[in-house]
């Protein structure tokens, strides 16, 4: 599991769990968006705290492990990575990030 969800009263604690650098791939971005959706759907949740394990908050996209960002796409097609990432902008619940180390991309 690359994203852990814990509830602490009205706060949803979301933890990126891909140390040491917490690179983001399609699966991690989708799991994070799913967690945001779950928090939005819970009327008891009033805020989301986004944090990560390891010494780096997030070192950006995972371009090494066959990430679709680097794969050629046909004209007019949209990257699955960016489609998943766009879901993050739909969260209605306030999000606070506890950032340690680098935060890239």
Long-range contacts (C-beta under 8 A, 24 or more apart in sequence): 1-31, 2-27, 2-28, 2-31, 3-28, 3-31, 3-32, 3-34, 3-35, 5-35, 5-38, 5-39, 7-42, 7-44, 7-45, 9-44, 10-44, 10-45, 10-46, 10-47, 11-45, 11-46, 11-47, 11-48, 11-49, 12-38, 12-39, 12-42, 12-45, 12-47, 12-48, 12-49, 12-93, 13-49, 13-51, 14-39, 14-48, 14-49, 14-50, 14-51, 15-51, 15-52, 15-53, 16-50, 16-51, 16-52, 16-53, 16-57, 16-58, 17-52, 17-53, 18-52, 18-53, 18-54, 19-52, 19-53, 19-54, 19-55, 19-56, 20-54, 20-55, 20-56, 21-54, 21-56, 21-58, 21-59, 22-52, 22-53, 22-54, 22-56, 22-57, 22-58, 22-59, 23-58, 23-59, 23-60, 23-61, 23-62, 23-64, 23-65, 24-58, 24-60, 24-61, 24-62, 24-85, 24-105, 25-61, 25-62, 25-65, 25-67, 25-81, 26-67, 26-68, 26-80, 26-81, 26-84, 28-62, 29-81, 29-84, 29-85, 29-87, 29-88, 30-84, 30-87, 32-88, 33-84, 33-85, 33-87, 33-88, 36-87, 36-88, 36-90, 36-91, 36-93, 36-95, 37-87, 37-90, 37-91, 39-91, 39-93, 40-91, 40-92, 40-93, 45-93, 46-93, 46-94, 47-93, 47-94, 47-95, 47-96, 48-91, 48-93, 48-94, 48-95, 48-96, 49-95, 49-96, 49-97, 49-98, 50-95, 50-96, 50-97, 50-98, 51-97, 51-98, 52-100, 54-101, 55-100, 55-101, 56-100, 56-101, 56-102, 57-97, 57-99, 57-100, 57-101, 57-102, 57-103, 58-102, 58-103, 58-104, 58-105, 59-102, 59-104, 60-104, 60-105, 61-105
